[in-house]
Amino acid sequence: DRSALIFRAEDLFIFKMESVQAIYVERIQPAKGPGGSALKIEVLGDYPGISVKKITVCESPGADDLNEIGEVVANVIGKPLKLSPYYSDC
């Protein structure tokens, strides 16, 4: 019924759909470190002082590895996809 977004990786994540704001992919280019990417779910904060928080649900070694899956998830749940600018892994 699309009332929740459920991810299972090493941990189980269950988000109420009304709190999900966007799918966010953080993209990091190799520099001093190896780089990589992280798929995060932007959700409304549930306590004062934090209006939105990003929960990492999976990571990958390449900066663009999670772009496509982020787009698929965003399209399926009808939420925006946000791709970060490329950051250097310093």
VOGU-3710 file (C-alpha; in Angstrom, 3 decimals, decimal comma):
1> drsalifrae> 0,000/0,000/0,000  3,131/2,212/-0,140  2,671/3,409/3,438  6,255/2,420/4,296  9,667/2,187/2,660  11,574/-0,902/3,800  15,291/-1,520/3,145  17,284/-4,468/4,309  21,056/-4,486/4,104  23,127/-5,265/7,190
11> dlfifkmesv> 20,327/-3,599/9,145  16,596/-3,383/8,613  15,191/0,094/7,906  11,473/0,902/7,970  10,425/4,474/7,144  6,886/5,843/7,201  6,330/7,032/3,653  4,956/10,405/4,794  8,287/11,146/6,503  10,407/10,290/3,410
21> qaiyveriqp> 11,414/13,524/1,674  13,879/12,342/-0,991  16,399/9,740/-2,074  19,920/11,168/-1,812  23,086/9,781/-3,403  26,336/11,122/-1,977  29,121/10,896/-4,594  32,783/10,977/-3,564  35,695/10,966/-6,036  38,975/9,280/-5,088
31> akgpggsalk> 41,652/11,613/-3,705  43,661/10,691/-0,607  40,895/8,181/0,124  39,291/5,656/-2,230  36,051/7,550/-2,921  32,690/5,831/-3,199  29,002/6,530/-2,914  26,250/6,231/-0,332  22,518/5,866/-0,854  20,659/7,807/1,815
41> ievlgdypgi> 17,019/8,329/2,627  16,095/11,885/3,637  13,422/11,728/6,322  11,765/14,280/8,540  13,462/14,549/11,917  11,487/13,250/14,849  12,937/15,509/17,521  13,448/19,278/17,944  16,407/20,939/16,235  16,712/18,477/13,355
51> svkkitvces> 14,136/19,065/10,644  15,548/16,545/8,123  18,060/13,755/8,581  19,792/11,449/6,100  19,966/7,752/6,894  22,594/5,735/4,996  21,138/2,451/3,777  23,963/1,219/1,535  27,394/2,142/0,187  29,438/1,255/-2,884
61> pgaddlneig> 33,072/1,779/-3,967  32,398/3,864/-7,110  31,222/7,491/-7,073  28,389/6,770/-9,542  27,587/3,179/-8,537  24,315/4,050/-6,780  22,910/6,662/-9,188  20,748/4,192/-11,111  19,307/2,372/-8,097  18,643/5,756/-6,473
71> evvanvigkp> 16,691/6,812/-9,552  14,699/3,574/-9,596  13,765/3,845/-5,914  12,847/7,528/-6,247  10,634/6,838/-9,265  8,890/3,861/-7,665  8,022/5,739/-4,470  7,337/9,077/-6,179  9,964/11,068/-4,292  12,713/13,300/-5,723
81> lklspyysdc> 16,225/12,023/-6,384  19,034/14,270/-5,200  22,531/13,615/-6,530  25,238/15,368/-4,555  27,952/17,285/-6,351  31,184/15,298/-6,554  33,275/15,646/-3,424  36,943/14,689/-3,108  37,760/11,988/-0,568  40,426/13,948/1,314
//
